[in-house]
């Protein structure tokens, strides 16, 4: 009887632990918007913070404002937005609209706090990120006025995608065309862009194989899993087995690098961006790598049906909640902030827009594919 009672107690403790773990996971996947709203005003989204205070010195950027606009579109697809979120969405839309420069066919990126543009045209990545946000709004926004604005501006921007050559812009073009197919552009044109951008990525991989590193670039950079994700999405959409298999192979490669012997997720560190080596090979770890990995793993799961990819997506997301090499939570769901990364010494004390948005976008993917509940669910 004593032995039986000990077994029952062990089962009960294990069950309670699992329930608490699942409850914590679900809470992590439903962050409040307060932290993001603090990083925005009626103009746009501030790039950086000094600890918890928005840093006006660095002003705004289209990169992060477009990310915020895309997030608002995804939240709108889950249900009605509250007034504060609607206000943010409209501010972001106005910023992206102002960022567009018809004369150059590009989106300007950096704006000072006194609302002066600091460039004539942003990077290829910036332009493609703005396009993706527009396509998401055109597809998901519940009201026709903002949908029509996004559709028309996306069509204008789409005329210039052939001028963008960076690898991450190619990945974002693929995602934009998949989101915008049938809304922004017709199916045939969408498939053509997806194929052309997919072939750019395939060529980069072939060159990487010939050079002996087997990756798209000589060394890892930022947003790394976004490249395998794009090939997986392109391969699935086009029914191209070569693109799909190469996307899955490169995702497996990057996941091996991002998984510790203890089974934790450890994003490709910023020190890996430097081919000359660094003192701390595992740091800094940044949120943008985690959200790219979550999205890539879900793309792999949709394409293959292999549930191991869901497990890997969850592992990458739990990194935000403290399942990492330091055991420290970067994200705080009760107000939705996210620290800028893990350093060798612990948490980076700042929480800028890219980090906060990476957390919220990863949470949106988790809700869509694992929890299947909106952010407002209780």
Secondary structure, DSSP 4 states (H G I P E B T S, - for coil): -HHHHHHHHHHHHHHHHHHHHHHHHHHHTS--SHHHHHTB-SS-BBS-EETTEE-GGG-EEHHHHHHHHHHHHHHHHHSPPPHHHHHHHHHHHHHHHHHEETTTTEE--EE-TTS-B--SS--HHHHHHHHHHHHHHHHH-SSHHHHHHHHHHHHHHHTTGGG--SHHHHHHHHHHHHHHBTTTB-HHHHHHHHHHHHHHHHHHHHHHHHHTS-SSSSS--SSTHHHHHHHHHHHHHHT-HHHHHHHHHHHHHHHHHTB-TTS-B-PPPGGGG-TT--S-TT--B-HHHHHHHHHHHHHHHHHH--THHHHHHHHHHHGGGT-STT----EETTTTEE-S-EETTEE-S---HHHHHHHHHHHHHHIIIII---TT--
